[in-house]
Amino acid sequence: MALFSRADLSKSKYIVSIVAKIKKGTKIKVSGGKSYLFKKTKDIDDLEKVQTDFQKYSKILYPNNKHAFIFNDGKNAYFRFVDIDKAPFSGMGGQSRNTLGKALADAGELATVMSLRKDIKTAKDTGQSVFVNNPEAFAAWYTTFQYTRPAVKKIVGSLNNFDVIHDATDKSDFTSTITSFLRKTKLTKDSWNPADIYIINKSARVKVIKDLKKIVETYVISDGLVNMFNNKLYEFYKKKILYPISLKQLVTEKANVDYANIPGTVSVSDYDIQIAKFNCNLTTEGKEIGLFTFLNKDTKKQISLQVRGFPHSYGVAQTEITSDGTPSGGRLGKIPTKVVDSVMNQYKDARINSIRYFGTPKPFENFDENKIKETYKMYETVIKDPKVFNQKSLRYNDYVKIINIAKSNIDIAKNMAMKIQGLKIMHFFVKNKKDLSGIMNKMINGAKKISDSNGFFIKIY
């Protein structure tokens, strides 16, 4: 068991999470392995008030350079910060993310936008019930709420003279102009420009909208409408009156910043890429087929790819690049399905794009003997490749048994639906190894939203 140490005391995210668990009435494990329901004492109330200020909360937890026994169960058990098991508070967020899915992502984005104007110290400050009811989720997003604003201010400067327009919730003329542009060009918002917010100078707002409207109303695609609109956005950025920004959940206190799709400088990925190692596990263990790892031979770095669902459910999976193999090792996120479909279609292949492939409403009701044989054959092809590590051998008869169990066990059905979708993508890569560089570069460019038609944006991650 790894306990908290004196060095962990300065990391306020741990204090926030511990307080949140106590307030919610969740048991906390301590040295010796037992878990206790700590009382909501005055010390805990005082700790909550200063939980993000190390200088203040250290006087409660570490007065006179000694750890204080402020945690107790109301009976005879008293504990210090360094008596608490650290493991449940480390690397948090994955379970909450998988369980809460889109609701958590949406709440996280809304609260991050709010954090640009308001200090968020407690879950209640977010105004989002998903954080109030799930302390681990709040702890996982806490770093984002504290360090996004400093990153934005480093780019923009003081926000006092700017409006923050949240693309998903705004109904103003600015957003309706963007919508008109997208409708006329038949582009989708996220594939054109993934900016979540537009920070716009208050005194220039009317002119910005007027100029963008004029372009949309005057020109058509054949006139170069897309390039003109994109160039105008970038021109406003250069004049420091408009900043399109894509917000991501931060994993460290130091935010990374990328400037993407600068007109005239768009550089698509064109790397020499090969398979480094694929992990394949088609049994019921785990929730994904395994990690896809590629080697970028130009940068000597690895590219990581996953096929999974958010949340983990009986549904269609998404393909995500978690590290792009560039020197900075950027997390790209989801590859748009139209990009995956387009790339696979070029090789007369296709992903599993509907849960009806398996069967619904009854799980796996459409998964007949032909599909069992078809997918098992994919498995046999994949594990023969020297770059694929078959984590656990699976005989055909055992595979049949698993599928039959999935028809009556929704948890097994969820696992196998994700795994088989991942197997399909893995089979595609293995089958087309000789063209792997071209395939992966297209997927990387798609995930980065890089093309001549994409608009300029700043990514904070």
Phi, psi and omega in degrees: 000131179261117180265160174297150178240174178302325181295334181281345186298329183283351181268099188297338181299329178289320180294317178302315183290319178297314179299317181299319179295318180296316181296327181280340182088036179259136179293148181236131182278142181233180179304139183099344175095350180279154177245141183231150173265100184287143179287148177273079184275176176299323178301320180290320176298317179294322180295320180298323183295334184237020190296347178254002182247101185304317183300325182275314184286338177293336177289339177271316184273335186221054181288140178056033178061031175224137179292130184266146179273074184263349180263125180211160183264010180082002180241250182239012182256121180235139185220157177255170177305318184283001175265354185270139178292124184281332189309313182295345183256000182256137178063031182285162176118325182299312181294316179297319181297315181292324184284317187267339173056228187298327180301320179289317180299317180294317179295321179297319179293316180298317181290327178295317176298317178299324184294345178289338182246337189224141176290133177245108182251331181232165179300325181296329180297336183287337184073012183245119183298332181298328178278323179297320184273351182225085183305324181293324178294317178297317180298322181292331181263353187304315180302320179298317182292334182271328192245359175287316181301313177302323179293318179294317181294332177293330179275314189265326190096205179298138180269002185301325183262016184235148168265142175255110182261116178270114188305320187286338185241348185284141180238017185280177178299329180297310182291325178293331176291318176299316180298319178297319178298314182294320180295319183289327182266356181058035175258155173264150186304308187289326179286331177282310183204114184278014179302132177270331180226153172238117178264116191235136179297127185302316183287340182259357188302314182299315180294319179301312181296318181299315182293319180292320178299318182299318180296315182295320183282337186266326189244161175240175184303317183294341177277351184097029183308314184298311180296321180295318180294315179296319180296323180292319176302314182292325178298319178296323177296315181299329178276000178063038178240353179210130181230105174278122186231132174262124183259134177233158175293127181276141178254348177225166180287343178259107182286142172269149180227127176240145175249114190245148175060045174290122183308133178085352182232013182297121182238111181279153178292135178214064186262160171271112188235139176221164177289129174268307179193133172248133171264130182234123178218104183263008176280184181280356180285135179078174185245359179223161179297329181143171182277135175264118179240126179245161175247123171275103186291339179283319182262349182066021179247162182267149174248130180247136181224143178226152173238114185201172180252154176229107356285174177292111187209178176276084184199189182279134182276164173241155180258128188228134174263115184267344174206127193268000177079008176272168181306327180274348178061046185293144173274119186268326182088204189294136171275124180307137183301327180293331176289313178301314181298316181297315181295314182292326179297327178297339180248022178054045179225171180202149175282171172278106190256008178209143179292345177297340176301323179272316181131138178204145008283339178280127183298134175061022180290338178263001185272085185273187183299323180296319179289325177298314180293319180299312183286326178292326177296322175300314179302315180297320179295315183297311187287349176282341182288134183296341181271358182257127178262110179280098189294330177207117182298143182224116178281158184302313182299324178290326177295318178300318180297319179298315180297320179295322177294321181300334181290344180233359181233106186296327179295318176293322179299317178301312181300311186289327176297316178295317184293318181291324175295320176294322178300320180299317179292318179298319178298320178299314180296314182296318183293333184243038184303324184294339179249021188300320182301312180297318180297310184291324178297321178295321180290322178295314179298322178295317180292328180279353185059043181255119171191173181296335184267356182278145180273155179296138174207161178249127182254124176250122184209000000 
